[in-house]
């Protein structure tokens, strides 16, 4: 996947606090500082959870891309539309008017299946037949008379000649329901190579994260995804690449090593049928629960070093209180000092 950039929303460093809105001021900020009246805006000291986030660009798509390459001779006479979903037992395509059927399974079809054979592929066939309501007898990996009868019933139900045997290519074993991502073959042409490219119906987001931030994308971690229309979806990190890739500068890359991260969407909002659409993903770098927080703009940088806020009393008097800043996120900063939840602090106008 081509890397489209990563941006940090907030950082918890003193250097970041010193930039921009803070104003250097004299005084040491101790409790003996003189009260002064204020007419400026104020903000409430809140106790809340602060989250430092990493924001990255990603691409919304579908999981588990797999080709359909039936080794059959003939002309492609029917293909499903791109975006269509085929359930086990349904036709993936037709060759010379006969369907290539989908059955649920993970072992690829590699041989014709007939009476007398044994193996994992036979067991997989028997389980697929049973799931579709065609009784193969015992699901034991042995192609016996009961299995042959169930195969014949399936063939008859799908318009195939009921031989009780399956030629190689007549069945495609793929896991679960399959979505048609791309039609690789063309109607009316001889079948050669890949006929279709399929995916699962699970929605995923793929993104590249700087290798230095790899620890942020922990498997199982919750993330927020902003969809192209502005709606928010939730997800969890499903997979983190273990090999860093360096983008090719000729392909627009910046030369920074990245790892691929796959996010599985878990909430009710899944992005509809959008495929290969750009999205924005937020991952939590650090989370601080139950801390006192004030707007970053309430901080005053003291000339002698350190920071303070101007606490405002009910009588609009203000008193400077020295504080130790911590995590910065979403325009707020964690503070420790002689403050309580519900106090008000001055927020200078900019």
N, C-alpha and C positions, 0 to 999 in steps of 0.2 A: 504494500500500500504506500502511496506517495504521501510523504509527511507534509502537513499543512500548517504546523506551528503549534507552540505551546506558550501560554502566558500565565504568569503567577498573579493571582488576585491580591494577595496580601502577604506580608512578611512580618515576623516578630523580632525585629532588631531595632536597637536604639538608633542606628544610623538612619533607618527609614523614618523614624519619628522626627528626626532633626530636619528633614527636608520639607519644604513647602509651607504648611500652615503655621508652624510653631514660631513664636516670637521670643527672642532672648530678652530676659528681664533681670533687673538687679534684685538684690535681696536673697536671703537664704531660705525663705519659705518656712521658718519655724513658727510655732504657735504664738510667739510674741509679736509677730508682724502686725502692723497697725490695721484696724478695720477701715475699709473704704466703701463708699456707696457706689452701686453699679446701676446702670440703666440699660445694659445690654441684654441679649437673649440668654436664656439658661436652658440647661438640660438636666434630666433626672439621672442620678447614679442608679444603674440597674444591676441586678444579680441575674446572670444568664449564662448560657453556653455560647462560647465563641469557637468558630471553626475556621482554621486557615486552609484555604482551598487552592488546588491546582486546577487550572482550566485548560482544556485541550480540545482541539478539533478532531472530529471523528466522522465516520461514514456509517449510515444506517443501512443494514442489509439483512440477509438471512443466513442461518448457520448451515454447516455441513454440506458444502457444494460437492456433488458427485456426478460423473457422466453416466449416460446410458449408451452402451456400445454393443448392441446385440449382434453376434456373429452369424447373421442370416444373409442369404442371397435373395435379392428381389428388389422391387421398387417401393419406395415410400409412398403409401396411398392415403395416409391420414396422420396428422400431428395435432396435439392439443395446443391451445393458445398459450403464449407466455403469460405467466401469472396464475394459470390454472392449477388446481390442486387435485392430485390423483390419490385415491385411497387404495390400500391393499385389495387386490382382486380386480382393480380397474385397469383399463388399457393405457399404456404409455404412448404407444404409436401403433400403426398398422403397416405391415409389409405384405404386398400382394393381397391386400384385403383382409388379412388375418391379424389379430391383435398380439402385441407383446405385452404380457400381463405383469403387473407389479405384485410381488409378495413381500411381506415383512421379513427382513433378515439381514444379517451382517456378513455372512459367508458368501462371497461372490459365486455366481453360477460359473462352473468351469467344465462341466461335462453334461452329456445327455443323461437323463434320469429314467431308469426303467427297473423292472422287477429283478431282484437278486442283488441289487447294490446296497451297500451300507455306508454310513458316514455322517459327519455333521451336516452336510448339505441335505441329505435325505431327512434327517431329523428336523431340520429347518423347514423343509417342504411339508412334512407331516404337520408341524405346528401351524404353519400358514394355512393349510387346508382346513384344519380343525377350527381355527379362528374365523374362517369364512363360512363355517357350517357344513363342510364336506367331511364326513367321518372317515379318517384314515385308519381307524383302529388304534392300536397302541402307538404312542409317539415315542418310538424307541430307536430311530435311526436305521431301521431295516425296511427296505422297499419290498413289501409283500403283496399278497392279493388284495387286502383291504386298502393299501395305499394306492394300488393301481385302479381300484374301483372309484376311490375319491378323486383321483386325477381325471378319470373319464367323466365323472359328474361335473367337475370344473370345466373341462373342455366343452362338454355339451352345453353348459349354461352360458359360455362365452362365445358360442358359434364356431368352435373348432371341431375338427374330426375327433371323435371320442376313441382314442387309441389306448389310453391308459399309460402312455409313455410321453415324455417331454423332450423334444429336441433341444439341443443347446441353443440358447438365444430366445426361446419362446417365453421364458420366465426371467425377470430381472429381480434379484433380491436386493432390496434397499430398506433401510430402517424407517418404519412408520409411513405416514402420509408424506408425499413428495410434491413440492411446488416446482413448476416448470420455470426455470430461470431464463433459459435460452433455447431456441430451436436451432440446432446446428445443421441438421439435414434440411433438404428442400423437397417439397412435394413433387412427385413425378420423376425423381432422380433415383439412381441405384443407391442402395444403402451401403455406405462405406464409412467405417470409423464411428465417430461419435454422432449419435442421432439427436440427443437432447442433453442439456445440462440441468440437473435438478438440485434443489436444496431442501432442507427440512422447512417446516412452517414456523420455526422459532425465530424471533426477531433478535438480532444482535447488533452491537455497534463495535466497529474496529477502529482503533486509534493507535498512533505512535506516541510514546512518551519518552522523553530524554532518559537515557540509561541512568543518569545521576538521580532521577526521581523514581526509579523502579520500585523502591520500597513503599512508595505511596500507593501503588496499585497492587494491593494485597488480594490474593484470591479470596473471594467471598465478601470483600468490602462493598458497602453500599455506595452507589453513585447517583447523581442527578444528571439527567440528559435533557437538554433543551432542543426540541424538535424544530424543523424549519419554520413552522407556523407560530412559534413562540410557546407552544404548550410544553409542559414539563412531564417527563416520564422518569420512573425509577428503575434502577437496575443493580446488578451485582457483578463484580469482576469474576468472569468464568475462567479465564486463562491469561497468564502472563508469559510472554516469550522469554526464553532463557539464553538466547543468542542475540547480542546487539548487532544492529545493522547500521552502516553509515550510508546516508543517501548520496546518490550520484549527483555532483554539482551540475552536470549537464542536464539533469532531470529536474532542476529547480531546488534540490536539497541544499541545506546549509552546512553539511559536513559534520553535524553533531550526531554521535551515535544514539540510536533509539532502540527501544524494544516494542514489539507489537503487543497490544492489550486488547482482549475481547471481552465485551460487556454483554451480559444477557439481560434483556428487559424483563422485569418481573411485575410491574404494576399493571393497572387496567389500561393505561394509555400505552399503545405499542407503535404509534406512527402510521396506522392504517396500512395501505399497500405500498407506501413509498419504498423505493429500492435505490441504493447507492446515493442517498440524499445526504447532504452535509448537516451535521449536528454538532452541538457543543456539549462537552462532558465536564463535570466538576467532581474531583476526587478530594477527599479530606486529607490534608497533610498532618494536621494536629488538631485535637479537640480538647478544649478546656471547659469543664462543667462547673457551674455554680460560682463563677468569678464575678467581682464587681467590675463594671465597664462604664466608660464615658466616651463621648465622641472624641476622636483623635484631635479635633480642632480645639478641644478644651485644654489641652496640655500647653504649658508654658515652659520653655527651655530657660533654665537659670544660668546666669553668667558664670557662676562658680562651678557649674556642672550639675547634672541631674534635671529633674522635671518637677513641676508643681501644677496644681489646679487652683482656681479661685472659687472657694465654696461660698455660696450665697445664702444668707440667713433670711428669715421671714421678713425682716425689716429692710431687705434689699442691701444689707451690709455684706461685704465680701471679705473673706480671710484666706490668705494663701496657705495651702496645705501641700507639703512635699509628698510626692508619690513615686512609687517605683513602677514603671510601665512593663507590661508583659506582652502577651499575644495581641497582634493587630489583625482585625478581620471585619469586613463589611462596614468600614468607616468607624469602628469602635476599637477601643484599646483596653485591655485588662490593666487594672491599677490596684496597687496595695499601698495603704497609708491610713491616716486618721479620717476615713470616710465610712459612711454607712449607707446601706440601701435606702433610697428615698431622698437622700441629700440632693441639693441642686448645685450645679456648678456653672460658671459663666462660660459661654461659648462666644468668643469674639466674632464679629461680623467680618466677612472677607470681601 
